Amino acid sequence: MIRVLLPQQLRRLAGITGEVAVEVAAPVTLAAVWDALEAAYPVLGGTFRDRASGKRRAFVRFYACETDLSHEPPETLLPAAVAEGAEPLLVVGAMAGG
């Protein structure tokens, strides 16, 4: 099981509290986690990536084991600690403006 910490607005949208756990078959990639989250919580479809292009949304960031994976390709393998469920994948809503 892959542990995922979603930002409050996405937890509220999906009607969940706390950490989410989803089953992801190997290889455990960013895209595979997005697929699993969207399958388990269809309302999240399109929140991580554009439905048409598949590109990551600009104001959503992904962190694993203190590493920013936000600009990595969707096929990027997640660290072993995340794939094994020891560490969560963090989804963070980015901020902009000034």
C-alpha positions, 0 to 999 in steps of 0.5 A, spaced: 500 500 500 502 506 498 501 512 503 499 519 500 498 525 504 493 530 500 492 537 502 486 539 505 482 541 499 483 535 496 481 531 502 475 535 503 473 534 495 474 526 496 470 526 503 476 523 506 480 525 513 487 523 514 492 519 510 490 515 504 492 508 502 492 506 495 494 499 492 499 500 486 502 495 482 510 495 481 513 499 478 511 504 483 511 511 479 508 518 480 503 516 474 501 509 477 499 513 484 495 518 480 491 512 477 490 509 483 488 515 487 483 517 481 480 510 481 479 510 488 476 517 488 473 519 481 472 526 484 479 527 484 480 526 476 483 531 473 486 534 480 493 532 479 494 532 472 490 535 466 485 530 463 487 531 456 494 532 456 496 528 462 501 534 464 501 535 471 497 541 474 502 547 475 500 548 482 500 541 485 507 539 488 509 532 490 514 530 495 517 523 497 523 522 502 524 530 502 525 530 495 521 534 490 518 530 485 514 535 482 518 536 475 520 529 474 516 525 469 510 521 471 514 515 469 519 516 475 520 511 480 518 513 487 523 511 492 523 504 495 521 507 502 514 510 499 513 504 495 514 499 501 509 504 505 514 506 510 514 513 508 508 517 505 508 521 498 506 528 500 501 532 495 502 539 496 498 545 493 503 550 491 502 558 492 503 563 488 502 571 488 506 576 491 
